[in-house]
Amino acid sequence: MADESPINTSPPGEMDPGTDIRLPDEAVAWKERYLRQLADLENTKKRLARSSAQEVDAQKETLLRDILPVADGLDLALLHSSPDDDSRNILQGIEMIRSLLGKFFAKYDVEEMDALGQPFDSRLHESIGVVRYPGVAPNTIVRVEKKGYLLSGKLLRPAQVLIASS
């Protein structure tokens, strides 16, 4: 008996790995289209994930920037409070709240910049004035009016400072 294997009379195309039969050109075209669409879907997923992460980071930065005036107010209250017996409990309460806020900042990788005595850097500091300050090198920060903050090493708010003149 003669070998009765089917003869593939279809136009040349790609081999189907499951059946070792040549696929017609139309099937090859559909397969390529499917693979392109699958790749597009994966790229879209990645782009949306990146976009979503960037939006979350921007919202987080906005929220943290909005909380900074609370820290400024607590710092001012601590700076201008007196340790007499009448206000000791209030002072302790303010210190506790400021401590909680410090822990909140640490949780979200927000750190205060130490600007006093440092050379002025326009990328990190905002000069609100220049003062004569004997014994201090020019362009050195002599007073910090508002603390500066970094978020994950990136500037969240510049420090507002007074610098020494020559």
C-alpha positions in Angstrom: 0.0 0.0 0.0 1.1 3.5 -0.7 1.7 5.9 2.1 -1.5 7.9 2.5 -0.2 11.0 4.2 -2.1 14.2 3.2 -0.4 16.4 0.8 -0.3 20.1 1.8 -1.5 22.0 -1.2 -1.9 25.3 0.6 0.4 28.2 -0.3 3.6 28.3 1.7 3.3 29.7 5.2 4.5 29.2 8.7 4.7 25.8 10.3 2.2 25.2 13.1 4.3 23.8 15.9 1.4 21.7 17.2 0.5 19.8 14.0 3.6 20.3 11.8 1.2 21.5 9.1 1.9 24.7 7.1 -0.5 27.5 7.9 -2.0 29.5 5.1 -0.7 33.1 4.8 -3.9 34.4 6.2 -3.4 32.4 9.4 0.2 33.7 9.7 -1.1 37.2 9.3 -3.7 36.7 12.1 -1.1 35.2 14.3 1.3 38.1 13.8 -1.5 40.6 14.4 -2.4 38.7 17.6 1.2 38.8 18.8 1.4 42.6 18.1 -1.8 43.2 19.9 -0.5 41.2 22.9 2.7 43.2 22.9 0.7 46.5 22.7 -1.4 45.4 25.7 1.7 44.6 27.8 3.2 48.0 26.9 -0.1 49.7 27.8 -0.1 47.9 31.2 3.4 49.1 31.9 2.7 52.7 30.8 -0.4 52.8 33.0 1.4 51.4 36.0 4.2 54.0 35.6 1.7 56.8 35.2 -0.3 55.7 38.2 2.9 55.5 40.3 3.9 59.0 39.2 0.4 60.4 40.1 0.5 58.8 43.5 4.0 60.3 44.1 2.7 63.7 43.1 -0.3 63.5 45.4 1.9 62.3 48.2 4.3 65.3 47.6 1.3 67.7 47.6 -0.1 66.3 50.8 3.3 66.4 52.6 3.9 70.0 51.4 0.5 71.0 52.8 1.4 69.6 56.2 4.7 71.6 56.5 3.0 74.7 57.8 1.7 72.6 60.7 5.3 71.7 61.6 6.3 75.4 61.2 3.5 76.4 63.7 4.5 73.8 66.2 8.1 74.8 66.0 7.2 78.4 66.5 5.1 77.5 69.5 8.0 75.6 71.0 10.4 78.4 70.3 8.2 81.1 71.9 6.8 79.2 74.9 8.1 79.7 78.4 8.8 76.8 80.7 6.9 78.2 83.7 4.6 76.0 85.7 1.4 77.3 84.2 2.3 76.4 80.6 4.4 73.2 81.3 1.5 70.9 80.3 0.8 72.8 77.2 4.4 72.8 76.2 4.6 69.0 76.8 1.5 68.5 74.6 3.1 70.6 71.8 6.3 68.6 72.1 4.3 65.3 71.8 2.5 66.5 68.8 5.7 67.7 67.1 7.3 64.3 68.0 4.3 62.5 66.3 4.7 64.7 63.3 8.5 63.9 63.2 7.6 60.2 63.2 5.1 60.8 60.4 7.8 62.6 58.4 10.2 59.7 59.0 7.7 57.2 57.8 7.3 59.0 54.5 11.1 59.7 54.1 10.8 63.4 54.8 13.8 65.0 56.4 14.6 68.4 57.7 17.6 70.2 56.2 20.1 71.6 58.6 20.9 75.0 57.0 22.3 77.1 59.8 26.0 77.9 59.4 26.1 76.2 55.9 27.1 78.1 52.8 24.1 79.4 50.8 23.0 77.1 48.0 20.3 78.5 45.7 19.1 74.9 44.9 18.3 74.2 48.6 17.8 77.7 50.2 15.7 80.7 49.5 17.3 83.9 50.7 14.9 86.3 52.3 17.6 88.8 53.3 21.2 89.7 53.7 22.6 91.0 57.0 26.0 92.2 58.2 27.3 89.6 60.6 30.8 90.2 61.9 33.0 87.2 62.2 31.1 85.1 59.7 32.2 84.4 56.2 30.1 86.0 53.5 27.4 83.9 51.9 27.0 81.9 55.1 23.5 81.2 56.5 23.2 83.0 59.8 19.5 82.5 60.5 16.8 80.1 59.3 13.3 81.6 59.2 11.6 78.4 57.8 13.1 75.0 57.7 13.7 73.3 54.4 12.6 69.7 53.8 13.7 66.9 51.5 11.5 64.1 50.3 13.5 61.0 49.5 16.5 63.2 48.9 14.6 65.5 46.6 13.8 69.1 47.6 10.3 69.3 49.0 10.6 72.9 50.2 13.6 75.2 50.3 14.8 76.7 53.6 14.1 80.4 53.9 17.2 81.9 55.3 19.1 85.1 56.1 22.7 85.2 54.8 25.8 87.1 55.9 27.1 89.8 53.7 30.7 90.8 53.1 
